Amino acid sequence: MKNDDKKFTIDEISALVEMNKRTVRYYIQKGLVDSPEGTGKGAFYSRTQLEQLLAIRKWKDAGLSLERIQDILLSEKDVYRTDKPLPPPLSRKQGTVEVWSHMNVDDGVELHIEPNRAGLSPEQVRVLFREIMNLYKKIREVEP
């Protein structure tokens, strides 16, 4: 059997993507993931569903909402490739709630960033903040 032909039970695929079975079923119900082949205890999942779930997990970990993930899934053909960079966020709509990160570098020096709009993962935001602090310290050490 080729690697692409591998079939997974709900327990196996849930463990592989580190999601509980209820979440996997919810994503299928919402149309984010293709339905399994078969029904009930005889249902099995393919590599396609595995890739879909891994992509959803990546985007959720990056802070994207399910609504945004669904928009992405509908707009791209090869959306399930997990090696793709994060997609650009949607433009702001009236009534949209955003969560901004605020970094106080020093008195009078602040950085405000909305990670989703900037297309940055939480880890990338942490790196950005760390590097800004390092750069600021270097600038302050330079004699005018």
Secondary structure, 3 states (H helix, E strand, C coil): CCHHHCCECHHHHHHHHCCCHHHHHHHHHCCCCCCCECCHHHCEECHHHHHHHHHHHHHHHCCCCHHHHHHHHHHCCCCCCCCCCCCCCCCCCCCCCCCCEEEEEECCEEEEECHHHHCCCHHHHHHHHHHHHHHHHHHHHCCC
